[in-house]
Amino acid sequence: MSGLPEPTVALSEEQIAFYRKNGYLAIDQITTTEEIERTRAACDGLFTRRAGREEGMEFDLAGTDEDDTKPTLPQIMEPRNYSQALKNTQYESNAINISKQLLGNGIEQRGSHAIFKPAGYGAATPWHQDEACWNPKKNYNSISVWMPLQEATLENGCMQFIPGSHRLEVLNHHHIDHNPKVQGLELDEDQVDLSNAVACPLPSGGATIHGGRVLHYTSPNISDTPRRAFILLFHVPQPPPETRRDFYWQNKTKTFSAEKREATKT
Ligand code: NI
């Protein structure tokens, strides 16, 4: 039996239409202030102790991730495995409800992650499509629900999107800094006009929702507080693509975290 609370948030018809047209959506409230505080404390604790580092689940998304370098964009995959406080939240219940509205019946969870963008020096997450990081042999009908754990502003790195870019194919990407030791990917230049980006500042308790192909970005954190986010992914499994796709940039990946995850499997 699921221990999830009943959902308290549902999208309006207008919000659903906005998502279909633009490939993303911002909502002002997905959970309570009290739950945000609890979630933030739990995530801060995980990042302080670098939960999951040994097994390659904690790593620097924007750097080369040596043990003795200061990470500029630490990320933890599946943080719910490391903290009970992140399980069975009102946020998750509402995110499931929203996913059903946007993706239809048959949704499954695809996982969770948490990102910590440190105050003052937290790095940008460059323009990318999430699907460029995923398996090219699969098709996806998927959404990410991105919930900041404080307000999200232009100064601390709120989400920015290119409206309508969800209709694009997966474009060419490369590793950040063209360095295969860095996990994060960046869109190759000059493929898309990025000048019509829309920034989505959010109050604490709000969230953005985006599909796997919509182009998105967050700026460096130049504020004096960290910018954390806790993200849940959902999908409806799809038949595989009919044509072979070559995400050649993935073949170059050579990160410490990928090596550790591989070693943990055996
Ligand atoms: Ni992304």
Residues whose N, C-alpha, C, O or C-beta is under 5 A from the ligand:
A	BS01	NI	D130
